Amino acid sequence: MSDSQNRNEGWDRQVLEKLVFSTLQEQRRTRQWGVFFKSLTFIWLFILLFFGLGWFGDSSMSISGKHTALVDLRGVISPDSISSAENITAGLQQAFKDAKTQGVILRINSPGGSPVQAGYINDEIRRLRAEYPEIPLYAVVEDICASGGYYVAVAADKIYVDKASIIGSIGVLINGFGFTKAMEKLGIERRLITAGENKAFLDPFSPNNREQEEYAKKMLGDIHEQFIQVVQQGRGERLKEKPEIFSGKVWTGQKSVELGLADGMGSAEYVAREIIKAEHIVDYTTREGVAERLAKRFGGVLAETLSGLGMSAELH
């Protein structure tokens, strides 16, 4: 083989090696960029997950300056709702503990709910007001503040409403259904075995029991009297002495001020600016994350499926 042929073969080999080396480098760079973008996407999704689960966004971590603290009470007051006593009291506690809080607003838009949960919130408001006497708490009503919602509101220093808000419904109820006539028409036989003559209390599939009905009325009367005492304690001499106030009626916000059920007109922004004199509002409302909402929703559906047609007293 001649020298020229050897040189040509060596040159070809060098070119081939450079091409292979360049190709490998390009593939390596492509993989590196792929890993980078995949990592970036993973980090972004991870941050979104943290926000979705409510692990970020604690308002108390980014507060600067004097402010008005806000806690929202929305919807039915019950143990498994966002307006449970646990959630509302947790928000109120954080609001009062902050040294820069000048006043607290409990913004209410609720038709009522559990008398027990409403009682827990009322008690906690009174405790916090005693522990932090220099920090006032005002209830601000949006569309409705009825029954259990009003049970909570009367613990505030003052109650502010809109002229068209719905206020009142100071009463208690137990509701249910009776299916005995429908069962007779369909030929359905009720087979109920109990130990204890009142174990099937107000059972919707059994004939109405007058003694049980009277007992239920007495029990509701006791809870109603507790409700009345809480309202009288909270409103004091501001409350007009009219029996209809405790009849379960509701009134507009404007009429509620005349009856002493509320103190004046105003939104949360108005109260922060004009009453508390701290226009900047910081929200301390306890928020549920995605995981909690899914867990509660699934648990609620399961509980309803297993419990059947249960009954409970409600402030509605």
C-alpha positions in Angstrom: 0.0 0.0 0.0 1.4 3.4 -1.0 2.1 6.3 1.4 -0.7 8.4 -0.2 -3.3 5.6 0.4 -2.2 5.4 4.0 -2.5 9.1 4.5 -6.0 9.0 2.9 -7.1 6.2 5.2 -5.7 8.0 8.3 -7.5 11.2 7.2 -10.8 9.3 6.8 -10.4 7.7 10.2 -9.8 11.0 11.8 -12.9 12.6 10.2 -15.0 9.6 11.2 -13.7 9.8 14.8 -14.5 13.5 14.9 -18.0 13.0 13.5 -18.7 10.2 16.1 -17.3 12.3 18.9 -19.4 15.3 17.8 -22.5 13.2 17.7 -21.8 11.8 21.2 -21.3 15.3 22.5 -24.6 16.5 20.9 -26.5 13.6 22.4 -25.0 14.3 25.8 -26.0 18.0 25.6 -29.5 17.0 24.5 -29.8 14.6 27.5 -28.5 17.3 29.9 -31.0 19.9 28.6 -33.8 17.2 28.8 -32.9 16.5 32.4 -32.9 20.3 33.1 -36.3 20.9 31.6 -37.8 17.8 33.3 -36.4 18.9 36.6 -37.8 22.4 36.1 -41.2 21.0 35.3 -41.1 18.8 38.3 -40.1 21.7 40.6 -43.0 23.8 39.2 -45.5 21.0 39.7 -44.2 20.5 43.2 -44.7 24.2 44.1 -48.2 24.1 42.7 -48.9 21.0 44.8 -47.7 22.8 47.9 -50.0 25.7 47.2 -52.9 23.5 46.4 -52.5 21.6 49.7 -52.4 24.8 51.6 -48.8 24.3 52.9 -47.9 27.8 51.7 -49.8 31.0 52.0 -50.0 31.5 55.8 -51.0 35.1 56.0 -49.4 35.5 59.5 -45.9 34.9 57.9 -45.9 37.9 55.7 -47.7 40.6 57.8 -46.0 44.0 58.2 -47.5 47.0 60.0 -50.6 47.5 62.0 -53.7 46.0 60.5 -57.3 44.8 60.9 -57.6 41.0 61.2 -60.4 39.3 59.2 -61.9 35.9 59.8 -64.7 34.6 57.5 -67.6 32.5 58.7 -69.5 31.2 55.6 -72.1 28.6 55.1 -73.6 26.1 57.5 -71.9 25.8 60.8 -71.1 22.1 61.3 -68.2 19.9 62.5 -67.3 18.8 58.9 -67.6 22.2 57.2 -65.1 25.0 56.6 -67.1 27.0 59.2 -66.6 24.4 62.0 -65.8 25.6 65.4 -62.3 24.2 65.0 -61.5 26.2 61.9 -63.2 29.5 63.1 -61.5 29.5 66.5 -58.1 28.7 65.0 -58.4 31.7 62.8 -59.6 33.9 65.6 -56.7 32.8 67.9 -54.1 33.6 65.2 -55.7 37.0 64.7 -55.7 38.0 68.4 -52.2 36.7 69.0 -50.6 38.9 66.4 -49.2 42.0 68.2 -49.9 44.2 65.2 -53.7 43.4 65.2 -55.6 46.6 66.0 -59.1 44.9 65.8 -60.7 41.8 64.6 -63.6 41.5 62.1 -65.7 38.2 62.0 -67.4 38.5 58.7 -70.6 36.3 58.7 -72.7 34.9 55.9 -74.4 31.9 57.4 -78.0 30.5 57.8 -77.0 28.7 61.0 -76.2 25.1 61.9 -75.2 23.1 64.9 -76.0 24.8 68.3 -73.0 23.0 69.8 -70.5 24.3 67.2 -72.0 27.8 67.4 -71.7 27.6 71.2 -68.0 26.6 71.0 -67.3 29.7 68.8 -69.3 32.0 71.0 -67.4 30.8 74.1 -64.0 31.2 72.4 -64.8 34.7 71.3 -65.6 35.6 74.9 -62.4 34.0 76.1 -60.3 35.8 73.6 -61.9 39.2 74.3 -61.2 38.7 78.0 -57.6 37.7 77.3 -57.0 40.6 74.9 -59.2 43.4 76.2 -57.4 46.0 74.2 -58.4 44.3 70.9 -62.1 44.8 69.9 -64.0 42.3 67.8 -66.8 43.3 65.5 -69.2 41.0 63.6 -70.0 42.2 60.0 -73.0 40.6 58.3 -73.2 40.1 54.6 -76.3 38.5 53.1 -77.6 36.5 56.1 -76.8 36.0 59.8 -79.5 33.7 61.1 -80.0 31.3 64.0 -76.6 29.7 64.7 -74.9 32.5 62.8 -76.5 35.1 65.1 -75.6 32.9 68.1 -72.0 33.5 67.2 -72.4 37.2 66.3 -73.8 38.2 69.7 -70.4 37.5 71.3 -68.9 40.5 69.4 -68.5 44.0 70.8 -70.8 45.3 68.0 -72.7 43.9 65.0 -72.7 45.8 61.7 -75.1 44.9 58.8 -76.2 46.0 55.4 -79.7 47.4 55.3 -80.8 44.4 53.2 -79.1 41.7 55.3 -81.3 39.0 56.9 -80.9 38.8 60.7 -82.5 36.8 63.4 -84.3 33.4 63.4 -83.7 32.9 67.1 -85.2 29.5 67.4 -84.4 25.7 67.2 -85.9 22.9 65.1 -85.8 19.2 64.5 -87.0 18.1 61.1 -87.6 14.7 59.5 -90.2 12.7 57.5 -92.9 10.1 58.1 -93.1 7.2 55.7 -95.8 5.0 57.3 -98.6 5.7 54.9 -96.3 5.3 51.9 -95.2 2.0 53.3 -98.8 0.8 53.7 -99.6 1.6 50.1 -96.5 -0.2 48.9 -97.0 -3.2 51.2 -93.8 -2.7 53.1 -93.5 -4.1 56.6 -91.3 -2.4 59.2 -89.4 -4.8 61.3 -87.8 -2.9 64.2 -86.3 -4.6 67.3 -85.1 -2.4 70.2 -84.1 -2.7 73.8 -85.4 0.5 75.5 -88.8 1.9 74.7 -87.4 5.2 73.3 -84.5 3.7 71.4 -86.3 4.3 68.1 -86.9 8.0 69.0 -88.9 9.8 66.3 -88.2 6.9 63.9 -89.6 8.1 60.4 -90.7 4.5 59.5 -92.8 4.1 62.7 -96.1 5.7 63.6 -95.9 9.0 65.4 -95.4 8.7 69.1 -97.0 11.5 71.1 -94.9 11.1 74.2 -91.7 11.2 72.2 -93.0 14.3 70.3 -93.7 16.1 73.5 -90.3 15.1 74.9 -88.6 16.5 71.7 -90.5 19.8 72.1 -89.3 20.1 75.7 -85.7 19.4 74.6 -86.0 22.0 71.9 -87.4 24.4 74.5 -84.4 23.9 76.7 -82.0 24.7 73.8 -84.1 27.7 72.7 -83.9 29.1 76.3 -80.1 28.7 76.2 -80.1 30.6 72.9 -82.2 33.4 74.3 -79.9 33.7 77.3 -76.9 34.0 75.1 -78.5 36.7 73.0 -79.6 38.6 76.1 -76.1 38.3 77.6 -74.5 39.5 74.4 -76.8 42.4 73.5 -77.7 43.5 77.0 -79.7 46.7 77.2 -79.4 47.4 73.5 -82.0 44.7 72.8 -85.6 45.9 72.7 -88.0 44.0 74.9 -90.3 42.4 72.3 -91.4 38.8 72.6 -91.4 38.4 68.8 -87.6 38.8 68.8 -87.3 35.2 70.1 -90.1 33.8 68.0 -87.9 32.6 65.1 -88.7 35.6 62.9 -86.1 37.2 60.7 -85.7 40.9 59.9 -83.8 43.1 57.5 -80.6 44.7 58.6 -82.2 48.1 58.9 -85.0 46.7 61.1 -82.5 44.7 63.2 -80.7 48.0 64.1 -84.1 49.4 65.3 -84.7 46.3 67.4 -81.3 46.3 69.0 -80.2 43.1 67.2 -77.5 45.0 65.5 -75.6 48.3 66.1 -75.2 50.0 62.7 -74.6 49.8 59.0 -71.2 49.0 57.5 -69.1 46.6 55.5 -65.8 45.0 56.6 -63.9 47.7 54.8 -66.0 50.4 56.5 -65.4 48.9 60.0 -61.7 48.6 59.4 -61.3 52.1 58.1 -63.8 54.1 60.2 -64.2 52.1 63.4 -60.9 50.2 64.0 -58.9 52.9 62.2 -56.6 50.3 60.5 -57.6 50.2 56.9 -55.2 47.4 55.9 -57.0 44.1 56.3 -55.2 40.8 56.8 -57.2 37.6 56.3 -56.7 35.0 59.0 -59.4 32.6 57.8 -58.4 29.0 58.0 -58.4 27.5 54.5 -58.7 23.9 53.6 -56.2 22.3 51.2 -57.0 20.1 48.3 -56.3 16.9 50.3 -58.5 18.0 53.2 -61.4 18.9 50.9 -61.2 15.5 49.2 -60.9 13.6 52.4 -63.8 15.4 54.0 -66.0 15.1 50.9 -65.3 11.3 50.6 -65.8 10.9 54.4 -69.0 12.9 54.3 -70.4 10.7 51.5 -69.4 7.6 53.3 -70.9 8.8 56.6 -74.2 9.7 54.9 -74.4 6.3 53.3 -73.8 4.5 56.5 -75.9 6.7 58.8 -79.2 6.5 56.9 -81.9 8.9 58.0 -80.5 10.4 61.3 -81.9 13.5 63.0 -80.3 16.3 65.0 -81.3 19.6 66.4 -80.3 22.6 64.4 -80.3 26.4 64.8 -82.0 27.2 61.5 
